[in-house]
Amino acid sequence: MKKFLIPLALFIVLAVFLAVGLSRDPSEIPSPLINKPAPAFVLPQLSDPQRSFKSDEMRGKVWLLNVWATWCVACRYEHPVLLDLARTGIVPIYGLDYKDERRDALALLDQLGDPYTLVLSDEDGGVGIDYGVYAVPETFVIDRNGIIRYKQIGPITEEVLQKKIIPLVKELQK
């Protein structure tokens, strides 16, 4: 009888872990960067690679950093939401074009519209790696002091925008 109790107990423990894992939202993977300084970077601008942008230029402002790519299907899904957010003027959105060809990125923005205050080119993906990007799209809310306050893994939906991002941005802007 005892021979069956150990495997049964192990099965129950594994089933509990599986149930907990399946009940979690995969877009809410905890980031070790939350409430820590955003990694500093200097990158070329997508529209003019001769000009660079330093993340330190955003000190004193609340802003979003949206990591995207032309080859990303989910990025196209979230694009209209970003366009709507940009029209409100609530928060500046900076784009980080991740591991992409410059001409492809410019063509996509020309075709779909450009929601970004400025787009930066991360051709080798180094800055994305510094930010702990798992897969595009990912969006970071960064406060006035350069601290990451929120990370959205996956596309921003209207619900996420209204329930999480906009209220957080407004709170940080006070």
N, C-alpha and C positions, 0 to 999 in steps of 0.2 A: 504493500500500500504506500509506503514512504517513497518508493521508487517513482511513483506518479506525482507526488506532491511537488517535488523540486521542478520538474519540467512544467507542470501546471503553473507554479508561481512565476517562473521565468516567462512563460507565455503571457500571463496577466500583466506583468511589468512591461514587457515589450508592447503589448496592446495599448496600455495607458500612454506610453511615450508616443506611439504612432497616432493615437487619437488627439493628443495635445498638439503634436506637430501639424496634423491636418487641419486643425481648427484655427491656426494662425494665418494672418494675412501676409502673403509673401512680399507684398510691397512695403511692409513695415519691418524690414531687416534692420536691426539696430546698427547704428554707425558709431564707431569709436570717436568720430570727429564732432559729434553733437556737443555743443557748449565748449568747444575748443577753438583756438584761432584757425581760420581758414588758411590753408597753405598759400604762401605768397607766390606770385608768378609774374613773369614778363613774357608776353606773347605778341606775335604780329597780328595786326588787324586783317580780317579776311578781305575787306574791300581794298585795302592798301597795305600790302605786306612790308612796305618800306617803313611804315609807322608801327610803333609798338604800343602796348597798353600794359600798365602795371596795376596789379590788383590793389595796391596801396592807394591808388587814385580814388578809390571808393570809400576811404575812411570818412566817417561822419555821415554816411548814407546807408539806408537799408536797401538791399538789392537782391535780385535773384540771379543765380548762375544756372543756366539751363544747358546741360550737356546733350548734344544731338548729333546726328549724322545723316547723310543723304541715303545711305543704305539701310536705315532703320525704319521699319514699317510702323512701329508704335510712335515714332517721332512725327510721322505724318498724321496719325490719329490725334495727337495732342496739339498739333499746329493751330487749328482754328481756335482752340481754347486760349492759346498764347496770344493770338491776334486780338481776341476780345479783351484779354487782360491788358494788353498794350494800349488799346484804345481808351481804356479808363484812366490811364496815367497814374494809377495808384502806386506803382513801384516800377523802377527801371529793370528791364530784363536784359541781361547780358548773355549772349550765346557763346558756347564753347563748341566749335565744330570739331568733332572728335575723329581722328584717324581718317581724314577725308581728303579728296582732291579739291583744291581751291575752286577750280572752274565748275565742278559738279555742285558744290555748295552754293556758289553764286547763282547758278542756273536754277536751282531749286527755290531759293529765296525769291528770285525774280518771278518764277512761275506761281508759287503759293502765297507770296507776300512775306514781308519781313517784320516780325514783331519785336525785333531786338533794338535796343539802344545802340549796341555795338556787338559785332560778332568777332570772336577771336579764333585763330587757327591753331589747333593742337594736332598737327600732322603726325607726330610720333607717339601721341597719347601719353606723354610724360606727366602733364598736368592732371589729366584724368586719373592716372594711377595715384598721384599725390592726394587726390580727393577721394580715393577709394571707390571709384566708379566700377560697379559690377557689370552693368550693361546699360546702353543708352535706351531711352532717355532717362536722365536723372536730373533733379533740380534741387538746388540748395538755396535756403533763405539765409542771408548773411546780414548781421546787424551792423550798427554804426561803428562798432569797435572791431569789426572784422571777425566776429565770432559766428560760427555756423550754428544756427538755431533750429534748423529743420532740414531733413533730406527726404525728398520724394523719389522713391525708386519706381520706375515705370512712368507711363504717361500721366500727366496731370489731367484729371477729369474736371468737369464743372463742379461736381460734388466736393472733390478734394480742394478745389480752388475756394469755394464758398465756405466750407466748414473748417478748413485748416489754414490754408496759405493766407488768404486775405485777412482773417481775424488776427493771425500772428503778425503779419506785416503792420497792420494798424496799431497793434499793441507796441511793437518795437519802434514805431515812428513817434510815439508820444514823448 
